[in-house]
Amino acid sequence: MEVHAMAKTPDRALDAVVVGLGTSGLACVRHLSAAGHRVAATDTRAEAPHAMTVREAHPEVDLSLGGLDETLLERAEEIVLSPGVDARLPALKRAAARRQPIISEIELFARSVTAPVVAITGSNGKSTVTRMVGAMAEAAGVEAAVGGNLGQPALDLLATYPAAPLFILELSSFQLEHTDSLTPVAAAVLNLSPDHLDRYDDMAAYGAAKARILKGADRAILNVNDAAVRAMAQREQTTVWFSDQPGDARASWAIEQRAGEAWLCRSGEGLMAQADLPLAGRHNAINALAALALGDAAGLPITAMVRALRGFSGLPHRGETVVQRQGRTWINDSKATNVAAAVAAVSGMAEPVVLMAGGDAKGQSFEPLTAAMASAGRAAVVFGQDAAAVAEALADVVPVAVVADLDAAVERALALSRPGDVVLLSPGCASLDQFTDYRARGERFRALVEGLADG
């Protein structure tokens, strides 16, 4: 592991100030302290999540909590910004005006890592693709380190697995905002749809943050069917396209028809039937194509990658088949916290769908969900803070029931569905109106449907 020295400016006494003491901020403190840098940390929260850990394990680190300490910031050679902290905060804007470098955890990782890196972003599907590529590496006998926005922070991975031959990272737009030195062997942008517009001025700014993953990549893996992603391709960079549209000559990796069946193909060669992929939905077949393209770019053998896909059962709360009850398939897609994710889940189902949706809509339009439910839906049950907005979007295409909460939604969905249907929790909304996070929402759904009588 290489550790890059920070240049010293005479009137500054700190190499770095870490802003935000969440999981990523803690990883930054550990990394910088281990390298012998003079470090301080500040957080707007009086009770920052990992402040006690820093006090106990790194007493040499100055802590300032309950507001961003500008005295500390002014003394920093570099400001290391945690992904949950908005760079538009006034103290940080003033630091930028002073031309102080503002960097990210992933920038620190990029400066130190020597092994190849595979990097994945997108509005939806990035966790699934990251884990797919990780499973492919394992099937190939490659002891890759997998994490980033999913699981362990990148810097903790680097410390835990310093000899890892490959790093596979899920990266959010927030993590990419202040990253300049990352040079992945392959970087993927899976899709782009409205999200985090409380953090970005518009979709162009959000897309620009996502596109930063491609800077310095040996190979860009891009979704040819997404116009916003397609526009990210650079003439001087090798681009590998994937597509779910048969016959698209631009795509090396595509879903094609073989004897009436959908197959995952490379340059026209059938690799496996979509039906052999354990994960339900066409969107997961598209995720598998992206994973195959990334694994291929990293040098993983096709046979091992296909074997991994055949055994890949997915991640909790992401298109997870929970149980068969009363002839219905109950699917937990609680991680679908935006409309595009819900649209992908509904559109990917082969059977009629009774959709359970609702929560905190974050100002999104549900119009895209209307067409998806018109094609695939039997009924919808909506709940939570913005249930009325979801109901309004769907009322003209399917029967809609409005209920108070998830418990009532499960009961009503059972009544509206028929044997052979999919009952799909894919809320299209954040969960914080009624739950601590999407995981708690998904776990409650699991408990409710597992408790249904199988009669």
Steps between C-alpha positions, in 0.01 A plus 500: 500500500645835400455802727536835334650784701299819524679818403545742791406868496693688772199678655293186532546257788276215388545261212128427483168575664238231461148642473232258619551209739280237348638167380697656215637781717621251758677303226672820388619580852639148539678512164655843547605433859661168406700684234631746759309806382388776733123470500197672652130431454184704519130419473181705503349250745569535871477120532678384185466123444868409538630785717551272800696251289730777378551632854591156631706363209654825374543741791748699294217612266338832590121476496254786460131410505167680478591709196771523236806650666635757256811556712593136438401519133720804442803311636457199269720418202206293375140459608372143480125513451278211604240404237205599719621861530386752239787705357255791458509569876625859554815399690601265221422754230730743678772234513462444126525876446832490690607234248539237768487155342183307589533127444312179577567167666516347151768750402709385797438140396599575139829656611592187697363199312731311265276206402248522216162656584156433353261788573121503469242779525149575378169610646380142542650151502855591605497293819376194314758540223779553754410178679463315169853596398622402846336158462659463157845575642445244775390238246821571307714453810583871530490624860361843416413767757142618451342809653496878475151643523391142573648329806848605616630845402769491234777612737407232754515242221847623413613465861335159551603347166826676404602211271164468323559444126179684406272760658134513398331821611147632493526879487228758553485840336587653838819294521601600149451877535852565631686209345758568226770230513305175468612293199282187484567220254126523435233743615127463443210744498191280503222756460399852597163608636382781731637457851678711763368820346504650847880481470541599134370806321368292210535169315798633305694556824400156632604336173831686497580364847424145386708543183810578707541125550608474135785748533822300479327164438663262254158387383154655537208255534184687401130437447427578137125514567527791745538828311658684794756222550564472127595869496780430751707304245832664412658464158849443643384227739423135423126453553324166538123514464233277649135488394173320567385567144558211256689584185671817623827486306672742738471266800757227563289368788128464434183302563412308185229252408600136451222251408240720667707552815688807619875439529789702638746529212848628421542616141211275399627192687247363747646469851199408711122514483345786694274239660809346664573823687358456853403868526158594366452779249650629179675776691705236678592344166629844398696517826650161414610629158676794662669267749617272220647795310680624813633154588622448146683834512665388826618176337258258667420188296155470344439149636554615859286810451207304360531245780484782753189648340322164506551488876444868579189542713526875540506739793242556771233757414599514132254293295520228767245221473392455862247219480219337306173540690149416385618463143660845492871585474586767757801712402687743724644791301505747788830646374300654212501848651442686174245475221744369239586202720132418546440529125787259431365250752144510367610487135723201566223272624350237271188447716226752593616734776324628808726790596549628853643852484528818703697687763688828465497585128775765528311711246518241221247463221331158482404540135759242378336240724166549326612340173676213677192412703272537197700222334575271795275594790192338644456741792690730733493555874649831612597613849700757691559872483458544124247225432264749336760596237562136409127428490437795269759374253361146488125543542427509126686177418441257791277473807669685789448451872628766742593375846679642802808282528691195381312259725170602346657498153598133525149404608341698216748372239409143588134580442562673165739239359430164341687169499790529254550873565810675630441719806784750479617739770681755286413828670662753267539718809726550797397326819568760768136604540425168676828307536860561601620395153415279202641196681254536787218536247613187317538299820147595608370387161685171534354437847149580381501275193678213674220514755227454239321167509584281201148398407 
